[in-house]
Amino acid sequence: RFIGREALAREKAAGPAWQFVGIELDWNSLERLYAQVGLTTRLPNSAWRMSVPLYADGEQVGYATSGGWSPLLKKYIALAHMPSRWATPGTALDMEITVEHRRKRAAARVVKKPFFDPARKRA
């Protein structure tokens, strides 16, 4: 008899505590942050991979693990881990952004993955 069966059944019934989600940054929010210091919006030259805090209602609720500009979607996107209660698509968040050596917060939202799902992906 497996002694962890009951604990696993409870965990399965409750659902995952954390989820892996897509994040989309609000372009207007990014522009405002850069405009405050007299700059045009600067995008990373390549995808980044580091832990970047995500906030909701003023508290840290998760972290983005990678992201960058999508030339196909024309959007700044990221992948993130966060507690399930914040992982619903459409949830408003703030993502930490560094502008001129200062930490700022740009508006973002949780979106469905995959970011791009073409209708004719199979022959």
N, C-alpha and C positions, 0 to 999 in steps of 0.2 A: 504494500500500500504506500502510495506517494504521500508524504506528510505535508507537502505544500499545495495539495489539490484545492483545498478550501480557499486559501489565500489567492491563488491564481483565478479561481472562479469569481471571487469578489472584485479583483482587479479588472477582469474581463467585463463584468457587468457595469462597473463604474466608468469604463472607457479610459483612454490614455490621459495622464496628468499633463503631458506636454505634447505639442504638435510641431511639425515642420511645415512652414507656410511660405507663401509668396508675399512680398511687400512691394508696393509701388509708391514712390515719392511724388509729392505734389510739386510740379514744375514751378508754379507761381510762388510757392513758399520758398523754394531754393533761390529763385531770382531775387526775392525780397531780402534774403539774408546777405547775398552778395552785394546788392545795391546799397545796403546800409553802410558798407565800407567803400563804396564807389567803384565796384568791380562788376564785370559781366560774369555770369554764371560759369564756373569752371567745372568741367567734367573730368573724371579720371581717364588717363590714356588707355588703361586696360582694366579688366575686372580686378577687384580687390578681394582679399581673403583675410579677415581679422574679425575680432569680436567688437561689434558696434551696438551700444545700448539702444533699446526701444522703450518708450515711455507711454503710459496712458494715465490720465488723471494725475499727472505729476509724479508718478512712481514708476520705477523701472519694472517692466513686465516681461522682458525677454531680450534677445540679442540677435542681430543680423550676423550671419557668418560669411557671406560673400555678396557681391553686388557689382553694379556698374550700369553704364548706359547701353540700352539695346537699340542699335541702329535700325533693326527690323520693326520694332514696336514704337520707336521714337519716344521711349520712356526710360526713366531711371528706375531700375528694379533691383531687388535683393531677395535673398533666401534667409529665413530666420527660424529660430526656435522660441516658442513661447507657451505659457500655460494654456490649456484648452479653453478656458473661459474668455481669453482674448483672441482666440484663433479663428473666429467666425469671419468669413469674407465681408468686407465693408467696414470692419471695426476701425475707427480712427485712432491713429497713433502719432507719436513724434519720434523721429530718428535723429540721433546725434550726428552732427556734421561739423567738421572743422573748417572755419572760414578765417583766413588771415591769423592763424595760430590761436584762435579762440573757439571754444566749443559752443555750438548753437544747436537748436532743435528745429528740424524741418518737418512739416506735416507729411504724413504718410498714411497708408491704409493697407489692410490685409486684403489680398486678392487670391483668386483660385490659381492653382497650379494645374497643368503647365501654363506658363504665360502665353504661349502660342500653341494652338492646337488646330492645324489646318484641316479643313473638311476632307481633302483628298490625300491623306497621308499614306494610303495603301493602294497598290495597283490592283 
